[in-house]
Each structure stands twice: as C-alpha cells, then as structure tokens.
Amino acid sequence: MSDQQIPLPPATLEFLVISLKTQTEYHLGLLHFGEEKDRPEPDFRIARHNVDLLAMLQEKTRGNCTQEEQRLLDNALTELRFRFVQAMEQHHKKAAESAAASTATEPAPKNDTAQTPAEEQASE
C-alpha cells in the first residue's frame, strides 16, 4: 500500500484556508455524503469555531500574504459568515415548523375545571 499512497498536497496557506472552509461547510450541513435520511444535524459550535480560526488567521497574516492569498481568505470568511447565518436561520425555521406540526397533531389538553367566561360571571 505504501507504493500507492495518495500524495499529500503542499502545506500552503491556500490549502489551509480551503480545508477549514470545507470543514465549516460540512459542519453547517452544506456538504453531505450519503443518503439524505442519514444527514447529521448541523454543528454550529464547531462551524463557528472554524470561522473564528479563519478570522484569527486573517488578522495574524495581514500584510504578510500575497494578494491572491489575502483575497482567498477574505472571500472565504465573507462567504462562510453569510452561509452560517443562512444555515442558522434555516435550522431555526425547521425547528419552529416541526414544533408547530407536533403541536397541531396533539389533541388539546382537557381541563375539566376550566369555566367559560359566562360561567365565571355567573359564579361571582
């Protein structure tokens, strides 16, 4: 197997940015491999951490990158921040819809002691 190992790409800033970007997209639920029924829930905590790592990298390397590297980092952060907000909104929307659907299918709780407003006035 050692003769047929897949060669590793060079350790570059571009590769690091693309790796973190891809990991973030996966944790946001934007990338999924397999059947839809097996799709895991987004992990916003890890996705946010990866975005924070890229932001730190952007800050620490400012002025030390080529124009292409800086552009890649800036664009990746802009896109991921936008997609993070989108994924979070979509997740909250789905959660609200499923909560509303489960509430609509459950029968209303019976309260035998509840009185109508007319009954309340009559008892006073």
FIDREN-406495 format. One record per residue (C-alpha): x, y, z. Coordinates in steps of 0.5 Angstrom, whole numbers, plus 500, padded with zeros to 3 digits. Example, Ala and Ser with C-alpha at 12.3 -4.5 7.8 and 13.67 -1.06 7.14 Angstrom:
2
525491516/527498514/
//
This chain:
124
500500500/506505501/507505494/500507492/499512498/496519495/501524495/499530500/498537497/504542499/503545506/501552504/496558506/491557501/491549503/490551510/484556508/481551503/481546509/478550514/473553509/471546507/470543514/466549516/461548510/461541513/459543520/454547517/450542514/452544507/456538505/454531506/456525503/451519504/443519504/439525506/436521512/443520515/444527514/447530521/445536524/449542523/454543529/454551529/459551535/465547531/463551525/463558529/470556532/473555525/470561522/474564528/480561527/480564520/479571522/485570527/489567521/487573517/488578523/495575524/497574517/495581515/501585511/504578510/500575505/500575497/494579494/492572492/492569499/489575502/483575497/482568498/482569506/478575505/473572501/472565505/471569511/465573508/462567505/462563511/460568515/454569510/453562510/453561517/447566518/443563513/444556516/442558523/436562520/434555516/435551522/431555527/426556522/425548521/425547529/419552529/416548523/417542527/415544533/408547530/407541527/407537533/403542537/398541531/398534531/397533539/390534542/389540546/389538554/383537557/382542563/375540567/376545572/376551567/370555566/368559560/367567562/360567562/360561568/366565571/361571572/355567574/359564580/361571582/
//
